Amino acid sequence: MDTIKVKAIVLSSADYKEKDKLVTLFTIEHGIMQVIMKSVKTQKAKMKFAKEPFCFGEFLISLPSKVITGANIEDSFFELTKDIDKFYIGCAILETVKTIVVSGEKNVELFIETLKAIGCIAYNGVNDKYVLVKFLLSVFKNMGYSLALDKCSTCGQKFIGKRYLNLDFGEIVCTGCKSGNCIEISAKCHSCFKILSETSYDKLNTIKLAPKSEDEALNVLNINFERRFNKKLNLL
């Protein structure tokens, strides 16, 4: 049997047989992998700490059985479990990754973005919804659906007045380029997109957006996510 070593984030785990867990990993080397952790449901299991969502570290995996034989956890992001709002936002991030990453296809950029986002929620004392908006904007960019935030994606003119999300193409357009299948985006929502996309995770605690703008932004991004990937993020 061969053994591979991967850097990974635990996205989820589910009961498998009597004592085992079926674990979904987001690995930097191979994208999504489903692996088995043997006997981790027992009280004295050596690796029971490594089966929890958000755990990040190095995993040894035996092939072809895909059984984890060793784990060295660098961070469990345990702070996320102490606050229900942080936990739900963190779960929305993991759910997003599970939806868009293809098994066997690595996505280093998204892996790093995911680590930054959950670390920011756990340790930086920021508005958690700011983090989720920023993360989702990066997801759209990563998957080829980057939102044009300075000018209309159709005519290229700078935005003046109202702007809209074209649901057919996932692009922001001006009034002149608006079609029938568009939803209006408020100025404060558009500003929220622009500010958060331009602010690094370690600086998010220095900004304050218009009240409730992040809620509208999340609603718009959730609608766009459902149209692009055929799944609604129910944890928003």
LINRAHU-V949537 format. One line per field, one symbol per residue. phi: phi as a letter, one per 20 degrees, with the letter a starting at -180 (. if undefined). burial: # if it has 9 or more other C-alpha atoms within 8 Angstrom, else .. Layout:
phi: ???
burial: ???
//
This chain:
phi: .ecddcebdfeabcgblfcdcededdefecmfcdcddeleeefeffdffeeegngcrdcecedeflefdabceebelfgfeecffffffgfffffgfffdeegndfbfgfgfffffffffffcemdfffgfffffffffgffencgefddbgfeeneffcnfcbefffdmceceffdfdfdccfdffffffggffffedfgfdffddceggmfffffffffffffffedmbeefef
burial: .....########.#...##########.############...#.##..#############..####.#.#..##..#.....#############..#...###..##.##.#######.#.#.###############..#####.###.....#..######..######..#...#..#...##.###.##...#..##.......##.###.########.....#...
//
